[in-house]
């Protein structure tokens, strides 16, 4: 895809992880209203019931979109073949062909915070730490590989949106695993862009957003709670709709440098 051409102009196959609530739900709803009719959206998360609710919301506002839900566990790295044919099977099951589309997009939104009740020097359980990175780094890499093995035609537009955090460069107390994992994902995307210049990659930090994940982390860490209390006083915590609206604008303008890191609260 050429810079400057809105990503929303092409009939697309769009996969969104962590699509059951929060930012992922907002991405699904706002993207669903932007892409051409007969685009296909694959909503991926562990909670199937919540995914079906998001699907219903999308259908009500975008009746011409085809929406598929896929129960998905990004931490399932024990099953050696779990990621391999996810998208090939989705195409087959739903009678969809890659030739139906002008563009393929994957939005990596799935994330967790880890045990924020511990500080960095209390992380002593290797299985827990490994599982955290299975979900937040390794699973993302394996899914990304699976996606582009299925959609390998480099003559068509192929887009990656990597949802990240300012914690990649600014340390956040209690968010040790989260910050390190996001930083690793961001660098992975930069390498991916160099190796595969036909991909259009955006790394987007939505800022502090009032989601279930943030509130749960806030309740478990007094250090984080103190920080977020100040953020609330300063009006720095937004609803999910706000940064996702900015993400939509960025993708419409499509003028960003490939694999660039952009922060929601420093734009527009």
Backbone as CSV, one residue per row, in Angstrom:
resi,resn,N_x,N_y,N_z,CA_x,CA_y,CA_z,C_x,C_y,C_z
1,UNK,0.834,-1.195,0.000,0.000,0.000,0.000,0.872,1.250,0.000
2,UNK,0.480,2.216,-0.802,1.200,3.478,-0.851,0.801,4.366,0.324
3,UNK,1.769,5.088,0.861,1.460,6.069,1.902,0.484,7.097,1.351
4,UNK,-0.431,7.530,2.198,-1.376,8.554,1.803,-2.712,8.034,1.329
5,UNK,-2.817,6.731,1.084,-4.085,6.136,0.671,-4.754,5.508,1.889
6,UNK,-5.958,5.931,2.190,-6.660,5.424,3.364,-6.758,3.905,3.332
7,UNK,-6.482,3.266,4.456,-6.584,1.804,4.513,-8.033,1.347,4.448
8,UNK,-8.970,2.259,4.649,-10.378,1.883,4.694,-11.054,1.874,3.322
9,UNK,-10.305,2.112,2.256,-10.898,2.150,0.923,-11.044,0.766,0.299
10,UNK,-10.277,-0.204,0.762,-10.220,-1.510,0.107,-11.096,-2.539,0.822
11,UNK,-11.731,-3.401,0.043,-12.441,-4.537,0.612,-11.424,-5.418,1.321
12,UNK,-11.651,-5.670,2.602,-10.582,-6.220,3.441,-11.008,-7.422,4.278
13,UNK,-10.021,-8.224,4.599,-10.129,-9.281,5.606,-9.384,-8.756,6.827
14,UNK,-10.099,-8.587,7.943,-9.525,-7.932,9.125,-9.662,-8.846,10.334
15,UNK,-8.532,-9.214,10.935,-8.533,-10.013,12.162,-8.166,-9.119,13.337
16,UNK,-8.942,-9.199,14.425,-8.723,-8.365,15.608,-8.650,-9.264,16.830
17,UNK,-7.515,-9.262,17.528,-7.404,-10.057,18.749,-7.826,-9.218,19.953
18,UNK,-8.235,-9.913,21.015,-8.718,-9.203,22.197,-9.935,-8.364,21.875
19,UNK,-10.829,-8.909,21.022,-11.936,-8.116,20.478,-13.198,-8.180,21.316
20,UNK,-13.157,-8.824,22.477,-14.382,-9.057,23.241,-14.811,-7.872,24.102
21,UNK,-13.898,-6.943,24.385,-14.242,-5.812,25.253,-13.201,-4.715,25.123
22,UNK,-13.446,-3.614,25.823,-12.456,-2.535,25.911,-12.023,-1.992,24.567
23,UNK,-10.709,-1.837,24.411,-10.164,-1.285,23.175,-10.494,-2.151,21.968
24,UNK,-10.417,-3.475,22.142,-10.689,-4.368,21.025,-12.104,-4.239,20.507
25,UNK,-13.054,-4.129,21.411,-14.457,-3.921,21.019,-14.596,-2.619,20.236
26,UNK,-13.973,-1.553,20.720,-14.058,-0.258,20.033,-13.402,-0.308,18.660
27,UNK,-12.289,-1.020,18.545,-11.646,-1.179,17.240,-12.598,-1.873,16.279
28,UNK,-13.217,-2.952,16.745,-14.140,-3.698,15.888,-15.292,-2.814,15.424
29,UNK,-15.895,-2.072,16.343,-17.046,-1.244,15.995,-16.673,-0.096,15.063
30,UNK,-15.574,0.592,15.367,-15.206,1.741,14.539,-14.654,1.312,13.182
31,UNK,-13.895,0.228,13.141,-13.389,-0.270,11.864,-14.538,-0.826,11.023
32,UNK,-15.481,-1.502,11.685,-16.599,-2.082,10.967,-17.415,-1.049,10.212
33,UNK,-17.459,0.161,10.756,-18.217,1.233,10.115,-17.443,1.915,8.991
34,UNK,-16.150,1.606,8.861,-15.298,2.325,7.916,-14.980,1.536,6.646
35,UNK,-14.824,0.223,6.765,-14.418,-0.568,5.609,-15.574,-0.754,4.626
36,UNK,-15.267,-1.026,3.357,-16.314,-1.214,2.349,-17.231,-2.395,2.680
37,UNK,-18.424,-2.405,2.108,-19.342,-3.532,2.300,-18.687,-4.852,1.882
38,UNK,-19.098,-5.928,2.545,-18.606,-7.286,2.263,-17.175,-7.519,2.718
39,UNK,-16.602,-6.562,3.450,-15.356,-6.867,4.151,-15.660,-7.906,5.229
40,UNK,-14.646,-8.652,5.618,-14.807,-9.701,6.632,-14.002,-9.339,7.868
41,UNK,-14.648,-9.471,9.030,-13.994,-9.196,10.306,-13.977,-10.470,11.139
42,UNK,-12.797,-10.838,11.601,-12.647,-11.989,12.485,-12.362,-11.463,13.881
43,UNK,-13.282,-11.695,14.799,-13.152,-11.248,16.179,-12.592,-12.402,17.009
44,UNK,-11.460,-12.173,17.676,-10.750,-13.253,18.350,-10.539,-12.919,19.826
45,UNK,-10.899,-13.844,20.707,-10.678,-13.706,22.152,-11.078,-15.020,22.812
46,UNK,-10.832,-15.134,24.109,-11.191,-16.364,24.824,-12.681,-16.430,25.149
47,UNK,-13.298,-15.272,25.395,-14.683,-15.235,25.846,-15.633,-15.221,24.646
48,UNK,-16.166,-16.401,24.311,-17.001,-16.529,23.121,-18.308,-15.748,23.249
49,UNK,-18.909,-15.772,24.434,-20.165,-15.052,24.634,-19.980,-13.550,24.419
50,UNK,-18.889,-13.010,24.958,-18.618,-11.580,24.777,-18.350,-11.251,23.313
51,UNK,-17.673,-12.136,22.595,-17.440,-11.928,21.168,-18.761,-11.879,20.398
52,UNK,-19.684,-12.768,20.766,-20.989,-12.776,20.092,-21.734,-11.470,20.341
53,UNK,-21.561,-10.899,21.527,-22.198,-9.610,21.823,-21.625,-8.503,20.948
54,UNK,-20.306,-8.515,20.777,-19.674,-7.516,19.910,-20.134,-7.721,18.464
55,UNK,-20.220,-8.973,18.047,-20.716,-9.273,16.697,-22.106,-8.682,16.490
56,UNK,-22.982,-8.848,17.470,-24.340,-8.305,17.363,-24.319,-6.785,17.235
57,UNK,-23.446,-6.139,18.011,-23.318,-4.683,17.912,-22.861,-4.271,16.523
58,UNK,-21.895,-5.000,15.984,-21.376,-4.674,14.656,-22.440,-4.855,13.581
59,UNK,-23.199,-5.941,13.674,-24.234,-6.211,12.672,-25.273,-5.095,12.656
60,UNK,-25.600,-4.574,13.839,-26.617,-3.520,13.916,-26.182,-2.240,13.225
61,UNK,-24.872,-1.979,13.201,-24.400,-0.736,12.585,-23.770,-0.961,11.213
62,UNK,-23.339,-2.190,10.921,-22.683,-2.478,9.637,-23.266,-3.763,9.058
63,UNK,-24.532,-3.719,8.598,-25.233,-4.941,8.193,-24.618,-5.658,6.997
64,UNK,-23.796,-4.964,6.215,-23.210,-5.595,5.028,-21.856,-6.242,5.304
65,UNK,-21.346,-6.086,6.506,-20.071,-6.717,6.852,-20.304,-8.178,7.231
66,UNK,-19.356,-9.023,6.899,-19.400,-10.418,7.339,-18.535,-10.533,8.586
67,UNK,-19.102,-11.038,9.656,-18.393,-11.074,10.941,-18.305,-12.503,11.426
68,UNK,-17.090,-12.918,11.730,-16.810,-14.273,12.198,-16.203,-14.181,13.587
69,UNK,-16.669,-15.001,14.512,-16.053,-15.039,15.833,-15.208,-16.304,15.947
70,UNK,-14.074,-16.167,16.590,-13.155,-17.296,16.764,-12.639,-17.307,18.200
71,UNK,-13.081,-18.292,18.977,-12.543,-18.433,20.326,-11.049,-18.725,20.215
72,UNK,-10.254,-17.975,20.956,-8.806,-17.971,20.705,-8.061,-17.717,22.000
73,UNK,-7.069,-18.563,22.269,-6.244,-18.423,23.467,-4.807,-18.161,23.036
74,UNK,-4.383,-16.918,23.126,-3.047,-16.548,22.658,-1.935,-17.151,23.510
75,UNK,-2.271,-17.635,24.697,-1.269,-18.257,25.549,-1.105,-19.743,25.315
76,UNK,-1.821,-20.302,24.344,-1.777,-21.747,24.101,-0.575,-22.113,23.239
77,UNK,0.596,-22.052,23.835,1.809,-22.390,23.090,2.243,-23.839,23.315
78,UNK,1.538,-24.560,24.221,1.884,-25.962,24.453,1.480,-26.832,23.263
79,UNK,0.387,-26.467,22.605,-0.077,-27.187,21.423,0.725,-26.703,20.225
80,UNK,1.622,-27.548,19.744,2.585,-27.126,18.715,1.910,-26.649,17.436
81,UNK,0.717,-27.163,17.138,0.074,-26.783,15.886,-1.068,-25.810,16.040
82,UNK,-1.243,-25.259,17.240,-2.427,-24.442,17.517,-2.554,-23.246,16.572
83,UNK,-1.463,-22.576,16.295,-1.501,-21.338,15.514,-1.411,-21.578,13.999
84,UNK,-0.929,-22.753,13.614,-0.499,-22.952,12.230,-1.569,-22.676,11.187
85,UNK,-2.759,-23.229,11.387,-3.781,-23.171,10.336,-5.025,-22.394,10.749
86,UNK,-4.882,-21.507,11.725,-6.048,-20.766,12.214,-6.793,-20.067,11.086
87,UNK,-6.087,-19.351,10.256,-6.757,-18.547,9.228,-7.131,-19.384,8.005
88,UNK,-6.337,-20.390,7.700,-6.699,-21.308,6.621,-8.010,-22.013,6.948
89,UNK,-8.153,-22.450,8.193,-9.385,-23.118,8.626,-10.568,-22.156,8.630
90,UNK,-10.332,-20.911,9.046,-11.401,-19.916,9.028,-11.914,-19.682,7.610
91,UNK,-11.010,-19.592,6.661,-11.404,-19.391,5.273,-12.234,-20.560,4.778
92,UNK,-11.758,-21.765,5.062,-12.444,-22.965,4.593,-13.818,-23.114,5.231
93,UNK,-13.881,-22.942,6.550,-15.140,-23.117,7.285,-16.198,-22.126,6.847
94,UNK,-15.776,-20.929,6.491,-16.734,-19.868,6.156,-16.847,-19.611,4.649
95,UNK,-16.266,-20.527,3.866,-16.349,-20.437,2.406,-15.864,-19.080,1.900
96,UNK,-14.688,-18.714,2.382,-14.064,-17.445,2.012,-12.753,-17.739,1.294
97,UNK,-12.436,-16.944,0.284,-11.176,-17.090,-0.435,-10.352,-15.812,-0.317
98,UNK,-9.032,-15.936,-0.194,-8.196,-14.725,-0.184,-8.369,-13.868,-1.435
99,UNK,-8.772,-14.493,-2.526,-8.958,-13.732,-3.766,-10.168,-12.809,-3.697
100,UNK,-10.980,-12.969,-2.641,-12.159,-12.104,-2.467,-11.783,-10.697,-2.018
101,UNK,-10.516,-10.495,-1.621,-10.140,-9.264,-0.931,-9.019,-8.524,-1.633
102,UNK,-9.014,-7.211,-1.409,-7.946,-6.349,-1.903,-6.893,-6.094,-0.826
103,UNK,-7.227,-6.393,0.417,-6.352,-6.042,1.540,-6.560,-7.013,2.705
104,UNK,-5.457,-7.232,3.442,-5.495,-8.075,4.635,-4.893,-7.292,5.804
105,UNK,-5.595,-7.304,6.929,-5.136,-6.549,8.102,-5.248,-7.412,9.354
106,UNK,-4.242,-7.334,10.198,-4.324,-7.954,11.519,-4.049,-6.893,12.579
107,UNK,-4.899,-6.867,13.599,-4.750,-5.932,14.714,-4.387,-6.741,15.952
108,UNK,-3.168,-6.551,16.434,-2.693,-7.261,17.618,-3.031,-6.435,18.863
109,UNK,-4.166,-6.770,19.460,-4.648,-6.024,20.624,-4.638,-6.861,21.906
110,UNK,-4.622,-8.182,21.776,-4.660,-9.062,22.943,-3.512,-8.744,23.905
111,UNK,-3.839,-8.576,25.192,-2.802,-8.235,26.187,-3.308,-8.520,27.589
112,UNK,-2.377,-8.716,28.497,-2.673,-8.815,29.924,-1.584,-8.066,30.686
113,UNK,-1.817,-7.812,31.976,-0.859,-7.002,32.744,0.121,-7.822,33.559
114,UNK,-0.197,-9.094,33.828,0.639,-9.869,34.733,0.276,-9.586,36.177
115,UNK,1.068,-10.087,37.108,0.801,-9.909,38.536,1.400,-8.601,39.021
116,UNK,0.574,-7.542,39.011,1.066,-6.223,39.391,1.136,-6.050,40.905
117,UNK,0.700,-7.067,41.661,0.805,-6.980,43.119,2.234,-7.198,43.588
118,UNK,3.074,-7.732,42.715,4.491,-7.962,43.034,5.354,-6.886,42.394
119,UNK,6.472,-6.569,43.057,7.430,-5.696,42.394,8.432,-6.557,41.623
120,UNK,9.334,-5.902,40.928,10.225,-6.617,40.014,11.076,-7.673,40.709
121,UNK,11.497,-7.416,41.946,12.364,-8.357,42.649,11.593,-9.478,43.348
122,UNK,10.293,-9.489,43.168,9.469,-10.567,43.721,9.030,-11.564,42.654
123,UNK,9.495,-11.383,41.447,9.144,-12.293,40.361,10.078,-13.501,40.413
124,UNK,9.610,-14.576,41.005,10.466,-15.751,41.219,9.886,-17.032,40.629
125,UNK,8.673,-16.966,40.084,8.014,-18.147,39.531,8.241,-18.175,38.020
126,UNK,9.141,-19.053,37.589,9.512,-19.082,36.169,8.329,-19.468,35.287
127,UNK,7.456,-20.350,35.779,6.292,-20.758,34.982,5.352,-19.584,34.761
128,UNK,5.164,-18.776,35.786,4.274,-17.614,35.653,4.843,-16.605,34.653
129,UNK,6.141,-16.311,34.800,6.761,-15.334,33.896,6.722,-15.845,32.463
130,UNK,7.025,-17.135,32.285,7.003,-17.720,30.945,5.596,-17.667,30.347
131,UNK,4.588,-17.972,31.168,3.215,-17.937,30.678,2.809,-16.530,30.271
132,UNK,3.283,-15.542,31.043,2.971,-14.161,30.678,3.470,-13.855,29.270
133,UNK,4.695,-14.226,28.979,5.246,-13.928,27.657,4.698,-14.837,26.572
134,UNK,4.215,-16.009,26.941,3.478,-16.829,25.973,2.277,-16.048,25.446
135,UNK,1.537,-15.417,26.352,0.325,-14.685,25.975,0.652,-13.392,25.251
136,UNK,1.591,-12.652,25.773,1.785,-11.265,25.339,2.871,-11.048,24.292
137,UNK,3.686,-12.061,24.048,4.746,-11.909,23.053,4.795,-13.093,22.102
138,UNK,5.026,-14.281,22.644,5.231,-15.451,21.781,3.983,-15.769,20.976
139,UNK,2.815,-15.782,21.643,1.577,-16.060,20.934,1.301,-15.052,19.835
140,UNK,1.597,-13.776,20.097,1.407,-12.745,19.078,2.293,-13.018,17.867
141,UNK,3.551,-13.385,18.109,4.475,-13.675,17.006,3.973,-14.858,16.178
142,UNK,3.536,-15.916,16.863,3.078,-17.110,16.157,1.805,-16.831,15.355
143,UNK,0.886,-16.048,15.916,-0.326,-15.700,15.185,0.003,-14.842,13.974
144,UNK,0.912,-13.912,14.136,1.320,-13.041,13.030,1.907,-13.861,11.886
145,UNK,2.743,-14.833,12.240,3.328,-15.710,11.223,2.240,-16.499,10.506
146,UNK,1.302,-17.032,11.272,0.208,-17.792,10.685,-0.615,-16.929,9.723
147,UNK,-0.871,-15.697,10.122,-1.662,-14.787,9.289,-1.000,-14.557,7.939
148,UNK,0.300,-14.276,7.955,0.960,-13.929,6.702,1.405,-15.145,5.899
149,UNK,1.362,-16.322,6.494,1.492,-17.534,5.688,0.216,-17.764,4.878
150,UNK,-0.926,-17.456,5.476,-2.199,-17.602,4.769,-2.384,-16.496,3.749
151,UNK,-2.024,-15.277,4.124,-2.196,-14.120,3.234,-0.810,-13.656,2.790
152,UNK,-0.233,-14.415,1.889,1.176,-14.228,1.531,1.388,-13.413,0.268
153,UNK,0.319,-13.003,-0.372,0.430,-12.272,-1.638,0.909,-10.844,-1.385
154,UNK,2.171,-10.608,-1.645,2.759,-9.295,-1.362,2.362,-8.242,-2.382
155,UNK,1.635,-8.633,-3.423,1.160,-7.634,-4.389,-0.112,-6.958,-3.890
156,UNK,-0.732,-7.524,-2.853,-1.912,-6.908,-2.254,-1.512,-6.148,-0.999
157,UNK,-2.350,-5.212,-0.616,-2.095,-4.428,0.594,-2.213,-5.331,1.819
158,UNK,-1.205,-5.247,2.702,-1.206,-6.032,3.947,-0.775,-5.111,5.077
159,UNK,-1.588,-5.063,6.130,-1.439,-4.056,7.185,-1.389,-4.727,8.551
160,UNK,-0.504,-4.231,9.411,-0.425,-4.679,10.803,-0.618,-3.473,11.713
161,UNK,-1.524,-3.602,12.678,-1.665,-2.601,13.727,-1.259,-3.275,15.038
162,UNK,-0.211,-2.779,15.638,0.313,-3.307,16.894,-0.069,-2.347,18.018
163,UNK,-1.006,-2.769,18.861,-1.418,-1.928,19.985,-0.372,-2.030,21.095
164,UNK,0.156,-0.887,21.485,1.274,-0.880,22.424,0.999,0.059,23.600
165,UNK,2.030,0.576,24.223,1.905,1.416,25.411,3.110,2.334,25.526
166,UNK,2.887,3.494,26.143,4.025,4.386,26.418,4.968,3.750,27.428
167,UNK,4.517,2.653,28.058,5.377,1.910,28.973,6.556,1.245,28.291
168,UNK,6.600,1.279,26.974,7.767,0.747,26.272,8.999,1.622,26.485
169,UNK,8.781,2.909,26.751,9.911,3.814,26.950,9.884,4.514,28.309
170,UNK,8.720,4.525,28.963,8.589,5.142,30.279,8.235,4.067,31.299
171,UNK,9.115,3.803,32.276,8.828,2.735,33.236,7.612,3.063,34.102
172,UNK,6.764,2.064,34.278,5.551,2.217,35.074,5.638,1.263,36.262
173,UNK,5.541,1.758,37.495,5.662,0.880,38.657,4.632,-0.238,38.630
174,UNK,5.064,-1.438,38.985,4.247,-2.656,39.045,3.968,-3.266,37.673
175,UNK,4.291,-2.554,36.593,3.982,-3.051,35.245,5.239,-3.587,34.553
176,UNK,6.106,-4.236,35.327,7.397,-4.730,34.849,7.278,-5.635,33.631
177,UNK,6.474,-6.709,33.748,6.331,-7.662,32.648,5.616,-7.023,31.459
178,UNK,4.625,-6.216,31.754,3.852,-5.547,30.707,4.749,-4.612,29.884
179,UNK,5.495,-3.764,30.550,6.359,-2.809,29.842,7.407,-3.530,29.001
180,UNK,8.033,-4.556,29.585,9.069,-5.292,28.861,8.483,-6.032,27.671
181,UNK,7.298,-6.621,27.851,6.660,-7.341,26.762,6.268,-6.432,25.610
182,UNK,5.714,-5.265,25.937,5.332,-4.316,24.895,6.566,-3.799,24.141
183,UNK,7.646,-3.558,24.868,8.876,-3.095,24.217,9.402,-4.148,23.247
184,UNK,9.328,-5.412,23.653,9.779,-6.494,22.778,8.908,-6.585,21.527
185,UNK,7.589,-6.448,21.696,6.686,-6.484,20.547,6.994,-5.354,19.571
186,UNK,7.242,-4.165,20.109,7.517,-3.013,19.253,8.774,-3.236,18.408
187,UNK,9.830,-3.763,19.025,11.056,-4.013,18.268,10.860,-5.131,17.258
188,UNK,10.075,-6.134,17.620,9.762,-7.190,16.662,9.128,-6.590,15.408
189,UNK,8.201,-5.654,15.595,7.530,-5.028,14.458,8.491,-4.202,13.609
190,UNK,9.457,-3.570,14.244,10.431,-2.786,13.485,11.303,-3.689,12.619
191,UNK,11.688,-4.837,13.170,12.463,-5.800,12.384,11.611,-6.370,11.257
192,UNK,10.358,-6.696,11.569,9.436,-7.216,10.564,9.309,-6.262,9.386
193,UNK,9.238,-4.974,9.673,9.091,-3.971,8.614,10.318,-3.914,7.708
194,UNK,11.503,-4.061,8.299,12.730,-4.037,7.497,12.825,-5.277,6.612
195,UNK,12.449,-6.421,7.179,12.534,-7.674,6.433,11.454,-7.790,5.360
196,UNK,10.308,-7.140,5.607,9.160,-7.264,4.705,8.607,-5.880,4.371
197,UNK,9.289,-5.153,3.505,8.881,-3.769,3.233,7.515,-3.649,2.563
198,UNK,6.949,-4.755,2.072,5.614,-4.681,1.476,4.526,-4.568,2.538
199,UNK,4.854,-4.854,3.803,3.887,-4.719,4.885,3.799,-3.260,5.325
200,UNK,2.597,-2.839,5.683,2.372,-1.494,6.241,2.093,-1.688,7.723
201,UNK,2.983,-1.191,8.585,2.919,-1.499,10.015,2.819,-0.214,10.833
202,UNK,1.874,-0.221,11.763,1.703,0.900,12.690,1.724,0.371,14.114
203,UNK,2.550,0.976,14.958,2.559,0.672,16.386,1.919,1.855,17.108
204,UNK,0.794,1.605,17.771,-0.042,2.681,18.307,-0.258,2.522,19.804
205,UNK,0.066,3.584,20.558,-0.134,3.613,22.008,-1.368,4.443,22.322
206,UNK,-2.435,3.835,22.869,-3.672,4.579,23.105,-3.668,5.442,24.350
207,UNK,-2.603,5.353,25.163,-2.572,6.102,26.407,-3.306,5.361,27.515
208,UNK,-3.530,6.046,28.632,-4.239,5.437,29.769,-5.731,5.418,29.465
209,UNK,-6.291,4.218,29.376,-7.689,4.063,28.950,-8.472,3.330,30.036
210,UNK,-9.661,3.805,30.281,-10.497,3.247,31.349,-11.126,1.931,30.892
211,UNK,-10.387,0.846,31.074,-10.841,-0.488,30.696,-10.856,-1.394,31.922
212,UNK,-11.444,-2.578,31.753,-11.442,-3.564,32.843,-10.020,-3.917,33.244
213,UNK,-9.130,-4.032,32.256,-7.748,-4.402,32.539,-7.069,-3.345,33.395
214,UNK,-7.269,-2.075,33.062,-6.652,-1.008,33.846,-7.215,-0.982,35.263
215,UNK,-8.530,-1.113,35.400,-9.137,-1.056,36.733,-8.712,-2.239,37.602
216,UNK,-8.574,-3.403,36.991,-8.126,-4.568,37.751,-6.689,-4.377,38.237
217,UNK,-5.814,-3.886,37.349,-4.433,-3.629,37.748,-4.360,-2.567,38.834
218,UNK,-5.184,-1.541,38.701,-5.221,-0.453,39.680,-5.596,-0.966,41.065
219,UNK,-6.489,-1.945,41.116,-6.958,-2.471,42.402,-5.939,-3.351,43.099
220,UNK,-4.915,-3.799,42.366,-3.963,-4.765,42.924,-2.607,-4.163,43.272
221,UNK,-2.383,-2.923,42.874,-1.082,-2.295,43.122,-1.274,-0.889,43.675
222,UNK,-0.789,-0.642,44.894,-0.938,0.708,45.460,-0.076,1.707,44.714
223,UNK,1.076,1.256,44.185,1.933,2.160,43.419,1.225,2.605,42.136
224,UNK,0.627,1.645,41.478,-0.096,1.959,40.258,-1.346,2.770,40.563
225,UNK,-2.006,2.442,41.669,-3.206,3.173,42.063,-2.902,4.641,42.313
226,UNK,-1.791,4.915,42.988,-1.398,6.309,43.247,-1.163,7.062,41.941
227,UNK,-0.491,6.393,41.001,-0.197,7.023,39.713,-1.482,7.313,38.947
228,UNK,-2.380,6.336,38.905,-3.607,6.498,38.134,-4.577,7.476,38.792
229,UNK,-4.530,7.568,40.125,-5.339,8.583,40.805,-4.953,9.974,40.343
230,UNK,-3.649,10.198,40.206,-3.176,11.490,39.707,-3.569,11.684,38.243
231,UNK,-3.475,10.612,37.460,-3.893,10.687,36.055,-5.363,11.106,35.951
232,UNK,-6.193,10.530,36.826,-7.619,10.867,36.781,-7.830,12.335,37.128
233,UNK,-7.106,12.824,38.136,-7.216,14.222,38.516,-6.808,15.142,37.371
234,UNK,-5.809,14.691,36.598,-5.292,15.503,35.496,-6.065,15.291,34.192
235,UNK,-7.097,14.445,34.226,-7.891,14.183,33.029,-7.150,13.407,31.964
236,UNK,-6.213,12.563,32.397,-5.374,11.835,31.442,-5.898,10.439,31.116
237,UNK,-6.973,10.017,31.762,-7.546,8.704,31.477,-8.800,8.891,30.628
238,UNK,-8.831,8.238,29.480,-9.916,8.424,28.524,-10.780,7.160,28.428
239,UNK,-11.922,7.289,27.805,-12.721,6.137,27.416,-12.114,5.537,26.143
240,UNK,-12.336,4.251,25.893,-11.713,3.599,24.733,-12.031,4.275,23.402
241,UNK,-13.225,4.837,23.279,-13.624,5.427,22.005,-12.700,6.554,21.556
242,UNK,-12.123,7.283,22.521,-11.311,8.452,22.168,-10.035,8.083,21.417
243,UNK,-9.158,7.232,21.970,-7.943,6.908,21.214,-8.219,6.103,19.946
244,UNK,-9.273,5.281,19.943,-9.543,4.505,18.729,-10.023,5.423,17.603
245,UNK,-10.733,6.493,17.936,-11.083,7.488,16.918,-9.829,8.114,16.316
246,UNK,-8.819,8.325,17.145,-7.546,8.871,16.651,-6.833,7.841,15.795
247,UNK,-6.867,6.578,16.202,-6.282,5.510,15.387,-6.927,5.474,14.001
248,UNK,-8.228,5.611,13.950,-8.934,5.640,12.667,-8.427,6.785,11.798
249,UNK,-8.244,7.960,12.384,-7.745,9.108,11.626,-6.349,8.839,11.066
250,UNK,-5.496,8.226,11.886,-4.129,7.913,11.440,-4.157,6.974,10.239
251,UNK,-5.022,5.970,10.304,-5.101,4.995,9.214,-5.777,5.582,7.978
252,UNK,-6.660,6.535,8.189,-7.268,7.230,7.048,-6.222,8.081,6.330
253,UNK,-5.430,8.810,7.088,-4.405,9.668,6.490,-3.253,8.834,5.931
254,UNK,-2.877,7.774,6.664,-1.859,6.824,6.218,-0.574,7.511,5.750
255,UNK,-0.118,8.468,6.529,1.099,9.200,6.179,2.270,8.863,7.104
256,UNK,2.073,7.925,8.021,3.095,7.585,9.010,4.255,6.804,8.390
257,UNK,5.430,6.949,8.997,6.579,6.141,8.581,6.338,4.696,9.005
258,UNK,6.791,3.769,8.193,6.498,2.365,8.474,7.094,1.915,9.806
259,UNK,6.269,1.188,10.579,6.625,0.643,11.890,6.898,1.735,12.921
260,UNK,6.421,2.947,12.665,6.604,4.036,13.613,5.770,3.791,14.862
261,UNK,6.225,4.363,15.973,5.496,4.343,17.231,4.789,5.680,17.387
262,UNK,3.460,5.653,17.546,2.688,6.880,17.716,1.850,6.800,18.979
263,UNK,1.795,7.911,19.725,1.001,7.972,20.955,-0.256,8.801,20.725
264,UNK,-1.382,8.260,21.179,-2.673,8.893,20.968,-2.722,10.318,21.514
265,UNK,-2.212,10.518,22.722,-2.380,11.823,23.366,-1.388,12.871,22.867
266,UNK,-0.555,12.498,21.891,0.365,13.474,21.315,0.006,13.799,19.869
267,UNK,-1.220,13.402,19.482,-1.648,13.594,18.102,-2.965,14.371,18.067
268,UNK,-3.184,15.075,16.989,-4.436,15.790,16.732,-4.822,16.660,17.909
